[in-house]
Amino acid sequence: MDKNTKEIILGTSKIDPRFRVTLVQPVPKLLNVGIGDLIVFVQNEKGEITIKSSSISKLKTP
């Protein structure tokens, strides 16, 4: 993350025994996602991982 970029912690979530996580409010609202919607985990060149909303038609894998 760039030194001039501000980060805001929106909440925390524990990983359950099946490696699932719960999206804490306000994340679903900010991503505009609901039950059954697809989210993707994206890793950048620095190794940082972000969560984004997506649709299957837009999803590209390596």
Summary of the structure (lengths in Angstrom):
residues: 62
radius of gyration: 13.3
end to end distance: 22.7
largest distance: 36.8
contacts: 86
relative contact order: 0.17
helix: 8%
strand: 19%
